[in-house]
Amino acid sequence: DQQVKQNSPSLSVQEGRISILNCDYTNSMFDYFLWYKKYPAEGPTFLISISSIKDKNEDGRFTVFLNKSAKHLSLHIVPSQPGDSAVYFCAASAGSGNTPLVFGKGTRLSVIA
Amino acid sequence: DTEVTQTPKHLVMGMTNKKSLKCEQHMGHRAMYWYKQKAKKPPELMFVYSYEKLSINESVPSRFSPECPNSSLLNLHLHALQPEDSALYLCASSQVLEGSEQFFGPGTRLTVL
């Protein structure tokens, strides 16, 4: 039973355009959502997070939107840059900070120059 | 210092060997984690330590033995592994606070022959 789903395994976007990565979840107990970026042979790097009490969080080129009623969140990257090409994992947690993260399967983003 | 370090970077071992993976952080985080990641899959949680005590063991086989000697160090002792245990082993740390993001190390690429 997959609690965090990223239904698009890959996405290609032209440089300078917007990249939108989607994530759905099923567990209504999740109250924090995070996006990680991962390059090959490296550990995931934290990008941005959002609490369930918010519907939007912005950090530079990255914005995460949360729709609690739809149990859906999305990561917007604008403008997309070739260096953004990586695998993006959506993750969710419930409760205190040492609660394990539940990861989606990831979406491979390719930004084409 | 906002880094989680892991050694070794690569490890090749036979099925009868005993080896250890090491992880270190100096961010004052009191929660530390071991994840296992196979190719093209999301990280899978193995163990969680909270205040140097094992709080979660995700039904990991006993051939993997974690150890947290102090608040900055986390080890994973390996013995009698199988070829299917070959994977990227990721260490992460976080504060024990609600919504704290986990910081990941670069991982150890383990190959079991």
Backbone of each chain as ProteinMPNN parsed JSONL, in Angstrom:
{"seq_chain_A": "DQQVKQNSPSLSVQEGRISILNCDYTNSMFDYFLWYKKYPAEGPTFLISISSIKDKNEDGRFTVFLNKSAKHLSLHIVPSQPGDSAVYFCAASAGSGNTPLVFGKGTRLSVIA", "coords_chain_A": {"N_chain_A": [[0.853, -1.186, 0.0], [0.847, 1.967, -1.101], [1.598, 4.91, 0.398], [2.419, 7.403, -0.297], [2.404, 8.867, -3.365], [3.926, 9.281, -6.477], [3.022, 9.788, -9.495], [4.079, 10.271, -11.966], [6.782, 9.04, -13.53], [8.751, 10.359, -14.937], [9.737, 13.569, -16.305], [10.016, 16.042, -18.743], [11.278, 19.24, -19.422], [11.531, 22.427, -20.941], [14.338, 24.583, -20.701], [14.028, 27.458, -18.652], [11.287, 27.386, -18.602], [8.33, 26.477, -16.661], [8.52, 23.907, -14.226], [6.484, 21.362, -13.037], [5.925, 19.256, -10.478], [4.179, 16.525, -9.24], [2.416, 15.126, -6.411], [0.702, 12.733, -4.539], [-1.106, 11.722, -1.611], [-2.215, 9.298, 0.799], [-2.593, 8.949, 3.504], [-4.226, 10.463, 6.043], [-3.122, 11.329, 8.358], [-0.694, 12.439, 7.91], [1.235, 15.317, 8.372], [3.323, 16.91, 7.685], [5.16, 17.788, 4.839], [7.645, 17.136, 2.477], [10.079, 17.965, 0.02], [12.645, 16.388, -1.722], [15.702, 16.423, -3.502], [17.593, 14.471, -5.697], [20.71, 13.565, -6.888], [22.445, 11.23, -9.031], [24.158, 8.633, -7.257], [24.406, 10.156, -4.965], [23.324, 11.339, -1.717], [19.877, 12.155, -0.854], [18.903, 15.594, -1.122], [17.58, 18.081, 0.885], [14.932, 20.163, -0.145], [12.534, 21.825, 0.11], [9.822, 22.411, 2.361], [6.484, 21.873, 3.693], [3.992, 22.649, 6.02], [0.963, 21.145, 7.221], [-0.772, 23.109, 7.967], [-0.539, 25.152, 6.276], [-1.006, 26.354, 2.872], [0.729, 27.003, 0.952], [4.167, 27.379, 0.258], [7.069, 29.205, -0.275], [10.296, 29.411, -1.732], [12.646, 31.059, -3.117], [13.207, 29.963, -6.349], [11.568, 27.854, -6.007], [8.401, 26.577, -5.214], [6.015, 25.178, -3.108], [2.858, 23.736, -3.169], [-0.021, 22.912, -1.312], [-2.865, 20.941, -1.213], [-5.071, 20.066, 0.899], [-7.618, 18.926, 1.017], [-7.758, 17.501, -1.304], [-5.674, 15.841, -0.898], [-3.169, 16.31, -2.047], [-0.08, 17.47, -3.302], [2.159, 19.806, -4.845], [5.18, 20.627, -6.527], [6.603, 23.493, -7.738], [8.876, 24.702, -10.043], [10.426, 27.487, -11.084], [12.212, 29.904, -12.931], [12.962, 26.92, -14.764], [16.104, 25.256, -14.68], [19.01, 23.827, -16.298], [20.622, 22.587, -14.332], [18.763, 21.724, -12.536], [18.021, 19.248, -13.227], [17.355, 16.101, -12.101], [16.405, 13.495, -9.759], [13.364, 13.835, -8.123], [12.032, 13.531, -4.966], [9.056, 13.183, -3.223], [8.084, 13.456, 0.14], [6.595, 12.454, 3.225], [5.479, 13.004, 6.586], [4.251, 12.154, 9.877], [3.467, 13.616, 12.935], [6.008, 13.811, 15.486], [9.469, 14.98, 15.185], [11.18, 12.761, 14.916], [9.83, 10.935, 13.511], [9.659, 8.571, 10.967], [10.281, 9.326, 7.507], [8.047, 8.939, 4.817], [8.484, 8.0, 1.605], [7.761, 8.959, -1.786], [7.969, 7.355, -5.053], [9.532, 8.863, -6.673], [10.281, 11.345, -9.197], [11.808, 11.73, -12.229], [13.318, 14.537, -13.358], [14.067, 16.224, -16.29], [15.73, 18.893, -17.557], [15.829, 20.654, -20.408], [18.202, 22.265, -22.346]], "CA_chain_A": [[0.0, 0.0, 0.0], [1.721, 3.117, -1.237], [0.957, 6.039, 1.056], [2.853, 8.61, -1.013], [2.474, 8.45, -4.766], [4.33, 10.194, -7.53], [2.558, 8.973, -10.61], [4.866, 10.52, -13.176], [8.173, 8.647, -13.292], [9.689, 11.279, -15.568], [9.191, 14.823, -16.812], [10.985, 16.847, -19.498], [10.857, 20.634, -19.486], [12.493, 23.325, -21.59], [14.986, 25.562, -19.824], [13.315, 28.733, -18.554], [9.848, 27.177, -18.399], [7.973, 25.998, -15.326], [8.42, 22.464, -13.966], [5.487, 21.057, -12.008], [6.002, 17.865, -10.041], [2.994, 16.244, -8.442], [2.513, 14.099, -5.379], [-0.558, 12.454, -3.845], [-0.914, 10.892, -0.42], [-3.464, 8.668, 1.234], [-2.686, 8.927, 4.957], [-4.674, 11.785, 6.514], [-2.34, 11.697, 9.54], [0.504, 13.171, 7.5], [1.074, 16.749, 8.607], [4.451, 17.639, 7.103], [5.502, 17.276, 3.521], [8.958, 17.616, 2.1], [10.612, 17.596, -1.281], [14.076, 16.153, -1.782], [16.273, 16.311, -4.841], [18.677, 13.49, -5.613], [21.55, 13.283, -8.047], [22.961, 9.851, -8.978], [25.257, 8.303, -6.339], [24.464, 11.083, -3.846], [22.159, 11.28, -0.844], [18.859, 13.174, -1.139], [19.122, 16.937, -0.57], [16.316, 18.733, 1.223], [14.637, 21.334, -0.967], [11.502, 22.701, 0.656], [8.792, 21.658, 3.085], [5.26, 22.597, 3.994], [3.171, 22.112, 7.09], [-0.429, 20.989, 6.795], [-1.562, 24.288, 8.304], [-0.346, 26.11, 5.186], [-1.305, 25.826, 1.545], [1.778, 27.418, 0.02], [5.441, 27.811, 0.812], [7.903, 29.627, -1.395], [11.701, 29.633, -1.423], [13.347, 31.317, -4.371], [12.541, 29.439, -7.555], [10.778, 26.675, -5.628], [7.166, 26.801, -4.465], [5.229, 23.969, -2.888], [1.433, 23.975, -2.926], [-0.685, 21.788, -0.655], [-4.327, 20.894, -1.24], [-5.369, 19.017, 1.878], [-8.872, 18.223, 0.721], [-7.474, 16.557, -2.389], [-4.492, 15.08, -0.502], [-2.29, 16.515, -3.198], [0.84, 18.59, -3.269], [2.945, 19.956, -6.063], [6.386, 21.444, -6.47], [6.793, 24.291, -8.934], [10.215, 25.258, -10.202], [10.37, 28.453, -12.184], [12.376, 29.19, -14.187], [13.741, 25.684, -14.688], [17.48, 25.365, -15.157], [19.581, 22.491, -16.548], [21.115, 22.02, -13.075], [17.64, 21.162, -11.782], [17.81, 17.867, -13.686], [17.616, 15.195, -10.977], [15.193, 12.798, -9.321], [12.719, 14.563, -7.041], [11.218, 12.684, -4.112], [8.1, 13.743, -2.293], [8.101, 12.676, 1.373], [5.606, 12.904, 4.193], [5.635, 12.465, 7.93], [3.172, 12.468, 10.809], [3.901, 13.673, 14.317], [7.238, 14.459, 15.922], [10.571, 15.033, 14.232], [11.873, 11.508, 14.641], [8.962, 10.03, 12.771], [10.292, 8.32, 9.678], [9.687, 9.857, 6.299], [7.532, 8.013, 3.816], [8.866, 8.581, 0.322], [7.221, 8.523, -3.058], [8.944, 6.647, -5.886], [10.389, 9.823, -7.348], [10.063, 11.77, -10.579], [13.05, 12.186, -12.854], [13.137, 15.776, -14.125], [15.13, 16.579, -17.239], [15.555, 20.244, -18.07], [16.542, 20.662, -21.683], [18.681, 23.615, -22.709]], "C_chain_A": [[0.891, 1.24, 0.0], [1.029, 4.334, -0.651], [1.3, 7.363, 0.392], [3.097, 8.206, -2.463], [2.949, 9.587, -5.655], [4.086, 9.439, -8.83], [3.31, 9.198, -11.904], [6.307, 10.125, -12.917], [9.176, 9.614, -13.9], [8.95, 12.485, -16.133], [10.308, 15.555, -17.545], [10.431, 18.25, -19.68], [11.948, 21.447, -20.174], [13.066, 24.292, -20.549], [14.201, 26.875, -19.845], [11.816, 28.593, -18.321], [9.594, 26.669, -16.983], [7.966, 24.47, -15.29], [7.404, 22.274, -12.844], [5.554, 19.57, -11.7], [4.882, 17.615, -9.043], [3.185, 15.075, -7.483], [1.139, 13.949, -4.724], [-0.285, 11.57, -2.628], [-2.266, 10.367, 0.045], [-3.666, 8.76, 2.748], [-3.046, 10.321, 5.477], [-3.94, 12.224, 7.785], [-1.063, 12.458, 9.176], [0.277, 14.656, 7.733], [2.283, 17.578, 8.177], [4.858, 16.963, 5.815], [6.801, 17.937, 3.074], [9.268, 17.186, 0.681], [12.131, 17.485, -1.174], [14.477, 16.006, -3.24], [17.449, 15.347, -4.73], [19.399, 13.349, -6.94], [22.056, 11.849, -7.917], [24.136, 9.716, -8.015], [25.415, 9.338, -5.224], [23.236, 10.873, -2.958], [21.147, 12.341, -1.237], [19.193, 14.489, -0.448], [17.779, 17.58, -0.333], [16.14, 20.0, 0.384], [13.707, 22.311, -0.246], [10.477, 21.837, 1.368], [7.556, 22.516, 3.273], [4.516, 21.873, 5.102], [1.733, 22.039, 6.61], [-1.305, 22.187, 7.153], [-1.415, 25.384, 7.232], [-0.795, 25.501, 3.871], [-0.239, 26.202, 0.523], [3.027, 27.783, 0.803], [6.396, 28.064, -0.34], [9.335, 29.853, -0.918], [12.445, 29.796, -2.748], [12.565, 30.811, -5.569], [11.575, 28.299, -7.237], [9.557, 27.079, -4.803], [6.454, 25.466, -4.316], [3.801, 24.391, -2.526], [0.835, 22.719, -2.305], [-2.189, 21.961, -0.723], [-4.749, 19.742, -0.346], [-6.626, 18.229, 1.53], [-8.663, 17.188, -0.378], [-6.321, 15.626, -2.041], [-3.46, 15.118, -1.637], [-1.338, 17.667, -2.926], [1.651, 18.622, -4.555], [4.132, 20.874, -5.789], [6.52, 22.173, -7.8], [8.209, 24.847, -8.929], [10.147, 26.22, -11.383], [11.388, 29.571, -11.949], [13.223, 27.935, -14.002], [15.119, 25.898, -15.306], [18.046, 23.965, -15.396], [20.099, 21.813, -15.279], [20.02, 21.457, -12.19], [17.383, 19.713, -12.173], [18.275, 16.895, -12.606], [16.353, 14.387, -10.738], [14.646, 13.543, -8.107], [11.803, 13.61, -6.282], [10.315, 13.547, -3.251], [8.136, 12.86, -1.047], [7.1, 13.277, 2.348], [5.892, 12.292, 5.553], [4.444, 12.899, 8.778], [3.772, 12.56, 12.197], [5.26, 14.303, 14.499], [8.376, 14.246, 14.943], [11.307, 13.733, 14.02], [10.946, 10.471, 14.049], [9.557, 9.816, 11.392], [9.55, 8.976, 8.533], [9.178, 8.71, 5.438], [7.756, 8.677, 2.466], [7.982, 8.087, -0.806], [8.32, 7.873, -3.877], [9.846, 7.579, -6.678], [9.939, 10.128, -8.764], [11.386, 12.29, -11.109], [12.756, 13.397, -13.729], [14.343, 15.997, -15.023], [14.815, 17.967, -17.771], [16.46, 20.389, -19.288], [16.92, 22.092, -22.055], [18.221, 24.017, -24.103]], "O_chain_A": [[1.593, 1.52, 0.972], [-0.018, 4.749, -1.148], [0.552, 8.334, 0.509], [3.898, 7.315, -2.746], [2.437, 10.704, -5.591], [4.86, 8.559, -9.206], [3.194, 8.406, -12.838], [6.999, 10.804, -12.158], [10.319, 9.693, -13.448], [7.749, 12.45, -16.399], [11.419, 15.675, -17.028], [9.269, 18.431, -20.043], [13.138, 21.18, -20.005], [12.366, 24.75, -19.645], [13.769, 27.342, -20.898], [11.15, 29.539, -17.902], [10.528, 26.46, -16.209], [7.466, 23.821, -16.209], [7.467, 22.956, -11.821], [5.275, 18.733, -12.558], [4.67, 18.399, -8.118], [3.992, 14.174, -7.711], [0.494, 14.945, -4.397], [0.652, 10.773, -2.625], [-3.315, 10.924, -0.279], [-4.797, 8.659, 3.223], [-2.249, 11.252, 5.36], [-4.111, 13.355, 8.241], [-0.426, 13.053, 10.044], [-0.756, 15.198, 7.338], [2.271, 18.803, 8.291], [4.897, 15.737, 5.714], [7.016, 19.133, 3.272], [8.775, 16.164, 0.206], [12.803, 18.354, -0.619], [13.711, 15.537, -4.083], [18.213, 15.406, -3.768], [18.794, 13.056, -7.972], [22.094, 11.307, -6.813], [25.007, 10.585, -7.965], [26.471, 9.389, -4.593], [22.236, 10.302, -3.392], [21.504, 13.326, -1.883], [19.703, 14.499, 0.672], [16.934, 17.626, -1.227], [17.067, 20.795, 0.224], [14.054, 23.471, -0.024], [10.285, 20.672, 1.02], [7.577, 23.725, 3.044], [4.424, 20.645, 5.115], [1.328, 22.773, 5.709], [-2.446, 22.28, 6.701], [-2.091, 26.412, 7.287], [-0.949, 24.285, 3.759], [-0.296, 25.775, -0.63], [2.96, 28.407, 1.862], [6.519, 27.253, -1.257], [9.564, 30.411, 0.155], [12.818, 28.822, -3.403], [11.409, 31.182, -5.777], [10.847, 27.837, -8.115], [9.666, 27.822, -3.827], [6.31, 24.716, -5.281], [3.58, 25.273, -1.697], [1.145, 21.602, -2.719], [-2.723, 23.0, -0.338], [-4.783, 18.588, -0.773], [-6.686, 17.015, 1.725], [-9.303, 16.136, -0.388], [-6.018, 14.711, -2.808], [-2.967, 14.089, -2.1], [-1.731, 18.703, -2.392], [1.807, 17.617, -5.249], [4.081, 21.764, -4.939], [6.548, 21.547, -8.859], [8.673, 25.393, -7.929], [9.854, 25.832, -12.514], [11.42, 30.137, -10.857], [14.115, 27.913, -13.154], [15.282, 26.608, -16.299], [17.604, 23.009, -14.758], [20.023, 20.59, -15.162], [20.307, 20.784, -11.2], [16.603, 19.025, -11.515], [19.451, 16.875, -12.244], [15.35, 14.57, -11.428], [15.389, 13.845, -7.173], [10.924, 12.971, -6.86], [10.757, 14.515, -2.633], [8.212, 11.637, -1.165], [6.802, 14.47, 2.292], [6.468, 11.209, 5.659], [3.736, 13.854, 8.46], [4.517, 11.668, 12.603], [5.634, 15.217, 13.764], [8.279, 13.453, 14.006], [12.012, 13.601, 13.02], [11.234, 9.275, 14.078], [9.922, 10.78, 10.718], [8.334, 9.159, 8.588], [9.802, 7.653, 5.347], [7.275, 9.783, 2.219], [7.511, 6.95, -0.792], [9.475, 7.84, -3.453], [10.818, 7.135, -7.289], [9.313, 9.308, -9.436], [12.006, 13.174, -10.518], [12.034, 13.296, -14.721], [15.488, 15.961, -14.572], [13.759, 18.189, -18.364], [17.682, 20.264, -19.203], [16.084, 22.995, -22.076], [18.534, 25.115, -24.563]]}, "seq_chain_B": "DTEVTQTPKHLVMGMTNKKSLKCEQHMGHRAMYWYKQKAKKPPELMFVYSYEKLSINESVPSRFSPECPNSSLLNLHLHALQPEDSALYLCASSQVLEGSEQFFGPGTRLTVL", "coords_chain_B": {"N_chain_B": [[28.339, 23.774, 10.654], [26.718, 21.825, 8.488], [26.537, 19.237, 7.67], [26.216, 15.777, 6.906], [28.276, 13.11, 7.235], [29.534, 10.171, 5.66], [31.219, 7.098, 5.822], [32.662, 4.048, 4.546], [32.859, 5.444, 1.186], [32.457, 3.703, -0.88], [31.989, 0.177, -0.794], [33.008, -3.104, -1.045], [32.202, -6.37, -0.374], [32.541, -9.785, 0.724], [30.324, -12.585, 1.256], [30.939, -13.714, 3.673], [32.223, -11.853, 5.126], [32.843, -9.36, 7.734], [31.864, -6.112, 8.205], [31.728, -2.513, 8.745], [29.607, 0.312, 8.487], [29.901, 3.827, 8.698], [28.636, 6.827, 10.174], [28.402, 10.309, 10.65], [27.526, 13.301, 12.346], [27.465, 16.765, 13.187], [25.548, 18.533, 14.003], [24.078, 18.693, 16.196], [21.856, 17.141, 16.167], [19.428, 14.896, 17.455], [18.144, 12.728, 16.505], [18.699, 9.992, 14.45], [19.103, 8.136, 11.427], [18.984, 5.148, 9.459], [18.788, 4.36, 6.065], [17.962, 2.299, 3.256], [18.651, 2.141, -0.147], [17.667, 0.94, -3.207], [18.429, 0.692, -6.72], [16.663, 3.027, -8.664], [14.552, 3.183, -6.917], [12.69, 4.481, -4.089], [14.226, 5.721, -1.006], [14.326, 3.335, 1.658], [13.276, 2.998, 4.924], [15.325, 1.769, 7.553], [16.324, 1.786, 10.284], [15.716, 3.792, 13.232], [17.179, 6.024, 15.457], [16.662, 7.634, 18.493], [17.641, 10.061, 20.647], [19.936, 8.515, 21.124], [18.93, 6.012, 21.478], [17.522, 3.027, 20.178], [14.684, 3.411, 18.373], [13.023, 2.676, 16.315], [12.805, -0.224, 14.401], [12.663, -1.481, 11.364], [11.834, -4.209, 10.901], [14.249, -5.371, 10.088], [16.652, -7.689, 8.841], [18.749, -9.653, 11.051], [21.372, -9.674, 10.277], [22.102, -7.14, 9.821], [23.241, -4.763, 11.996], [22.623, -2.123, 14.01], [24.271, 0.645, 15.66], [24.599, 3.166, 18.084], [26.893, 4.957, 19.298], [27.317, 7.491, 20.42], [25.911, 10.848, 20.543], [26.632, 11.91, 18.118], [27.438, 10.001, 16.359], [26.73, 7.217, 14.249], [26.564, 3.849, 13.595], [26.573, 1.058, 11.312], [26.66, -2.239, 11.488], [27.743, -4.969, 9.602], [27.197, -8.305, 8.672], [27.628, -11.483, 7.27], [26.215, -10.957, 4.869], [23.951, -10.942, 2.021], [23.96, -11.221, -1.585], [21.737, -9.771, -2.528], [21.578, -7.713, -0.758], [23.077, -5.695, -1.684], [23.29, -2.288, -2.266], [22.576, 1.269, -1.99], [23.422, 2.738, 0.986], [22.022, 4.931, 3.14], [22.535, 7.463, 5.499], [20.855, 9.555, 7.792], [19.997, 12.562, 9.588], [18.181, 14.397, 12.098], [16.527, 17.047, 13.888], [14.737, 16.423, 16.932], [12.07, 17.371, 16.56], [8.813, 18.48, 15.728], [8.133, 18.314, 12.32], [10.755, 18.603, 11.454], [13.238, 18.692, 8.991], [15.0, 16.003, 7.45], [18.434, 15.551, 7.202], [20.517, 14.267, 4.81], [23.265, 12.01, 4.391], [25.915, 11.353, 1.954], [25.844, 8.706, 1.348], [26.736, 5.187, 1.322], [27.937, 3.093, -1.075], [27.245, -0.148, -1.381], [28.434, -3.29, -2.295], [27.799, -6.663, -2.446], [29.409, -9.628, -2.82]], "CA_chain_B": [[28.504, 22.49, 9.971], [25.397, 21.286, 8.166], [26.822, 18.088, 6.828], [26.248, 14.412, 7.418], [29.327, 12.406, 6.507], [29.455, 8.712, 5.718], [32.379, 6.351, 5.332], [33.356, 4.475, 3.325], [31.993, 5.848, 0.087], [32.169, 2.451, -1.59], [32.428, -1.012, -0.059], [32.753, -4.396, -1.67], [32.468, -7.39, 0.634], [32.044, -11.128, 0.479], [29.199, -12.975, 2.116], [31.406, -14.14, 4.994], [32.941, -10.737, 5.77], [32.203, -8.441, 8.685], [32.284, -4.739, 7.953], [30.869, -1.509, 9.385], [29.399, 1.617, 7.873], [29.93, 4.863, 9.728], [27.92, 8.068, 9.878], [28.707, 11.306, 11.667], [26.976, 14.646, 12.167], [27.781, 17.67, 14.298], [24.514, 19.574, 13.984], [23.316, 18.598, 17.432], [20.619, 16.379, 15.955], [19.319, 13.753, 18.369], [17.511, 11.62, 15.782], [19.519, 9.535, 13.334], [18.37, 7.142, 10.648], [19.575, 4.39, 8.347], [17.915, 3.997, 4.957], [18.542, 1.499, 2.187], [18.039, 2.509, -1.415], [18.016, 0.178, -4.397], [18.377, 1.507, -7.928], [15.362, 3.465, -9.181], [13.538, 3.035, -5.874], [12.882, 5.481, -3.03], [14.884, 5.205, 0.205], [13.493, 2.56, 2.57], [13.763, 3.125, 6.29], [15.771, 0.562, 8.258], [16.385, 2.004, 11.738], [15.702, 5.149, 13.761], [17.657, 6.24, 16.815], [16.22, 8.882, 19.098], [18.424, 10.229, 21.886], [20.888, 7.408, 21.173], [18.254, 4.733, 21.728], [16.828, 2.514, 19.006], [13.249, 3.618, 18.544], [12.312, 1.972, 15.248], [13.513, -1.23, 13.61], [11.65, -1.86, 10.375], [11.923, -5.652, 10.597], [15.47, -5.579, 9.308], [17.321, -8.944, 9.241], [19.758, -9.473, 12.102], [22.704, -9.514, 9.7], [22.354, -5.701, 9.937], [23.19, -4.444, 13.417], [22.972, -0.716, 14.194], [24.855, 1.049, 16.934], [24.718, 4.616, 18.218], [27.776, 5.101, 20.468], [27.081, 8.796, 21.051], [24.898, 11.633, 19.818], [27.13, 12.359, 16.809], [27.866, 8.861, 15.55], [25.818, 6.1, 14.008], [27.229, 2.787, 12.846], [25.773, -0.087, 10.864], [27.542, -3.392, 11.407], [27.273, -5.89, 8.577], [27.781, -9.638, 8.818], [26.962, -12.558, 6.528], [25.233, -10.363, 3.966], [23.6, -11.633, 0.792], [24.101, -10.328, -2.761], [20.579, -8.872, -2.671], [21.751, -6.578, 0.152], [23.805, -4.65, -2.407], [22.427, -1.106, -2.372], [23.127, 2.498, -1.413], [22.967, 2.874, 2.363], [21.986, 6.342, 3.468], [22.343, 7.898, 6.879], [20.233, 10.874, 7.888], [19.8, 13.041, 10.958], [17.23, 15.497, 12.216], [16.145, 17.414, 15.249], [13.559, 15.693, 17.395], [11.03, 18.401, 16.631], [7.827, 18.235, 14.696], [8.376, 18.947, 11.033], [12.164, 18.808, 11.126], [13.698, 17.958, 7.819], [16.122, 15.105, 7.633], [19.614, 15.829, 6.386], [21.08, 12.993, 4.382], [24.633, 11.875, 3.965], [26.062, 10.977, 0.544], [25.6, 7.277, 1.186], [27.78, 4.196, 1.053], [27.519, 2.145, -2.114], [27.68, -1.471, -0.924], [28.3, -4.423, -3.205], [28.055, -7.942, -1.776], [29.717, -10.629, -3.845]], "C_chain_B": [[27.122, 21.88, 9.74], [25.54, 20.027, 7.329], [26.716, 16.783, 7.609], [27.297, 13.669, 6.58], [29.172, 10.904, 6.696], [30.744, 8.124, 5.165], [32.117, 4.861, 5.458], [32.359, 4.919, 2.265], [31.538, 4.628, -0.713], [32.692, 1.296, -0.748], [32.037, -2.249, -0.844], [33.11, -5.459, -0.642], [31.912, -8.74, 0.213], [30.987, -11.487, 1.498], [29.648, -13.418, 3.506], [32.102, -13.006, 5.757], [32.109, -10.069, 6.845], [32.753, -7.056, 8.408], [31.336, -3.798, 8.677], [30.79, -0.258, 8.532], [29.328, 2.648, 8.995], [29.246, 6.133, 9.24], [28.199, 9.042, 11.013], [28.036, 12.633, 11.321], [27.285, 15.465, 13.413], [26.807, 18.837, 14.304], [23.697, 19.547, 15.267], [22.003, 17.854, 17.286], [20.584, 15.16, 16.87], [18.512, 12.614, 17.763], [18.391, 11.271, 14.593], [18.886, 8.294, 12.72], [19.307, 6.389, 9.708], [18.478, 4.065, 7.35], [18.699, 3.119, 3.988], [17.85, 1.908, 0.892], [18.581, 1.632, -2.535], [17.815, 1.092, -5.616], [16.928, 1.779, -8.353], [14.224, 3.242, -8.193], [13.724, 4.144, -4.848], [13.642, 4.88, -1.854], [13.879, 4.467, 1.088], [14.098, 2.652, 3.966], [14.176, 1.77, 6.849], [15.653, 0.759, 9.767], [16.266, 3.491, 12.049], [16.253, 5.12, 15.177], [17.184, 7.603, 17.284], [16.897, 8.996, 20.455], [19.28, 8.986, 22.169], [20.236, 6.06, 21.515], [17.49, 4.306, 20.471], [15.33, 2.641, 19.233], [12.433, 2.897, 17.478], [13.267, 1.001, 14.559], [12.481, -1.779, 12.643], [11.829, -3.31, 9.932], [13.122, -5.973, 9.716], [16.137, -6.881, 9.776], [18.481, -8.681, 10.202], [21.182, -9.39, 11.557], [23.083, -8.021, 9.602], [22.189, -5.335, 11.414], [23.587, -2.99, 13.623], [23.562, -0.467, 15.574], [24.966, 2.562, 16.959], [25.571, 4.903, 19.454], [27.675, 6.447, 21.17], [26.183, 9.624, 20.136], [25.344, 12.076, 18.435], [27.396, 11.209, 15.839], [26.78, 7.807, 15.42], [26.554, 5.082, 13.148], [26.209, 1.759, 12.368], [26.74, -1.238, 10.632], [26.915, -4.443, 10.497], [27.965, -7.245, 8.737], [26.945, -10.657, 8.068], [25.878, -12.003, 5.609], [25.039, -11.225, 2.717], [23.782, -10.683, -0.402], [22.936, -9.358, -2.924], [20.622, -7.697, -1.697], [22.563, -5.457, -0.497], [22.864, -3.478, -2.665], [23.23, 0.119, -1.931], [22.553, 2.635, -0.012], [23.141, 4.327, 2.788], [21.775, 6.547, 4.956], [21.685, 9.278, 6.843], [20.132, 11.264, 9.355], [18.79, 14.174, 10.948], [17.109, 15.887, 13.675], [14.939, 16.562, 15.64], [12.462, 16.719, 17.642], [10.066, 18.157, 15.496], [8.181, 19.005, 13.422], [9.825, 19.161, 10.672], [12.557, 18.008, 9.904], [14.883, 17.083, 8.18], [17.233, 15.51, 6.672], [20.278, 14.497, 6.083], [22.572, 13.092, 4.113], [24.706, 11.442, 2.509], [25.843, 9.497, 0.29], [26.863, 6.46, 1.035], [27.227, 3.226, 0.031], [28.104, 0.782, -1.758], [27.42, -2.51, -2.001], [28.688, -5.692, -2.46], [28.246, -9.003, -2.854], [29.445, -12.046, -3.339]], "O_chain_B": [[26.446, 21.471, 10.684], [24.765, 19.784, 6.403], [27.071, 16.696, 8.785], [27.196, 13.617, 5.354], [28.74, 10.432, 7.748], [31.285, 8.599, 4.166], [31.421, 4.439, 6.381], [31.15, 4.777, 2.443], [30.393, 4.541, -1.157], [33.712, 1.421, -0.072], [30.887, -2.413, -1.251], [34.214, -5.445, -0.097], [30.948, -8.828, -0.547], [30.784, -10.775, 2.482], [28.831, -13.492, 4.423], [32.518, -13.187, 6.901], [30.883, -10.175, 6.886], [33.967, -6.854, 8.379], [30.282, -4.21, 9.161], [31.776, 0.172, 7.935], [28.787, 2.397, 10.072], [29.275, 6.463, 8.054], [28.229, 8.661, 12.183], [27.985, 13.034, 10.159], [27.358, 14.945, 14.527], [27.184, 19.978, 14.572], [22.732, 20.298, 15.407], [21.139, 17.921, 18.16], [21.592, 14.474, 17.038], [18.227, 11.63, 18.446], [18.783, 12.147, 13.822], [18.225, 7.51, 13.4], [20.298, 6.938, 9.227], [17.406, 3.575, 7.704], [19.926, 3.187, 3.91], [16.624, 2.01, 0.835], [19.786, 1.585, -2.781], [17.13, 2.112, -5.547], [16.093, 0.876, -8.391], [13.065, 3.126, -8.591], [14.818, 4.699, -4.744], [13.699, 3.658, -1.717], [12.738, 4.901, 1.251], [15.29, 2.41, 4.155], [13.492, 0.764, 6.659], [14.968, -0.004, 10.447], [16.657, 4.34, 11.248], [15.847, 4.295, 15.997], [17.291, 8.596, 16.565], [16.74, 8.125, 21.31], [19.334, 8.485, 23.292], [20.931, 5.087, 21.806], [16.887, 5.135, 19.79], [14.778, 2.054, 20.163], [11.277, 2.545, 17.714], [14.384, 1.361, 14.185], [11.538, -2.459, 13.048], [11.96, -3.598, 8.742], [13.032, -6.73, 8.749], [16.184, -7.149, 10.977], [19.108, -7.623, 10.165], [22.106, -9.066, 12.303], [24.236, -7.685, 9.336], [21.135, -5.565, 12.007], [24.753, -2.64, 13.438], [23.38, -1.245, 16.51], [25.378, 3.176, 15.974], [25.03, 5.075, 20.547], [27.916, 6.542, 22.374], [25.749, 9.153, 19.085], [24.53, 12.568, 17.653], [27.56, 11.427, 14.639], [26.02, 7.547, 16.352], [27.101, 5.42, 12.099], [25.131, 1.614, 12.942], [27.539, -1.214, 9.696], [25.73, -4.761, 10.603], [29.182, -7.31, 8.916], [25.722, -10.701, 8.202], [24.76, -12.517, 5.576], [25.843, -12.104, 2.407], [23.759, -9.465, -0.228], [23.124, -8.241, -3.407], [19.801, -6.785, -1.791], [22.715, -4.385, 0.088], [21.777, -3.653, -3.215], [24.398, 0.017, -1.553], [21.334, 2.649, 0.163], [24.246, 4.87, 2.793], [20.944, 5.889, 5.583], [21.952, 10.071, 5.94], [20.174, 10.415, 10.245], [18.571, 14.825, 9.926], [17.531, 15.158, 14.573], [14.219, 16.05, 14.783], [11.996, 16.909, 18.766], [10.454, 17.683, 14.428], [8.486, 20.197, 13.462], [10.116, 19.832, 9.682], [12.259, 16.82, 9.788], [15.657, 17.385, 9.088], [16.997, 15.774, 5.493], [20.562, 13.706, 6.982], [23.074, 14.124, 3.667], [23.673, 11.189, 1.888], [25.675, 9.078, -0.855], [27.92, 6.975, 0.668], [26.182, 2.611, 0.241], [29.317, 0.584, -1.826], [26.321, -2.596, -2.548], [29.784, -5.782, -1.907], [27.367, -9.24, -3.682], [29.649, -13.014, -4.072]]}, "name": "protein", "num_of_chains": 2, "seq": "DQQVKQNSPSLSVQEGRISILNCDYTNSMFDYFLWYKKYPAEGPTFLISISSIKDKNEDGRFTVFLNKSAKHLSLHIVPSQPGDSAVYFCAASAGSGNTPLVFGKGTRLSVIADTEVTQTPKHLVMGMTNKKSLKCEQHMGHRAMYWYKQKAKKPPELMFVYSYEKLSINESVPSRFSPECPNSSLLNLHLHALQPEDSALYLCASSQVLEGSEQFFGPGTRLTVL"}
